[in-house]
Amino acid sequence: MDDTVSPDPDDYPGASLGLPPSGAGSLAGWGSRVAALILDWGASMGVAVLLFGTGVLTGGGWRAWMILAVFFVESTVLTALAGGSFGKIVARIGVLGTDGSPIGWGRSTARALAVCLVLPAVVIGAERRSLADLVLGTVVLRRR
């Protein structure tokens, strides 16, 4: 008698959402998500320095918040208009609703705010979805 259990072919991250196991439309991996965040933060630093000077890197007061403000605006606007922030576009991943629809301005703004608050973005639930994704009904997918 064989006691081995064969793996269920429908038991992979994204299966319960009807997503493919790999390729375009599948859940984005951690590597591309982290790379996108690093690219977004780096681009936000560069834009903040160009707009507000190098004080955003070393100063205090309002300037200390400008990188985060640029990150918030960049993430909100590009996600609402293009389905992903600058970093996500470069990493070939994007954000959609769980039904496959664009998330629009409201969810884009709420998602960017959640990422800026950090905790909702790092509390990870089922299927590689952050707390913000679970609450907002969004998912980060591969574009390729």
Order of alpha helices (4+ residues) and beta strands (2+ residues): alpha-alpha-alpha-alpha-beta-alpha-alpha-alpha-beta
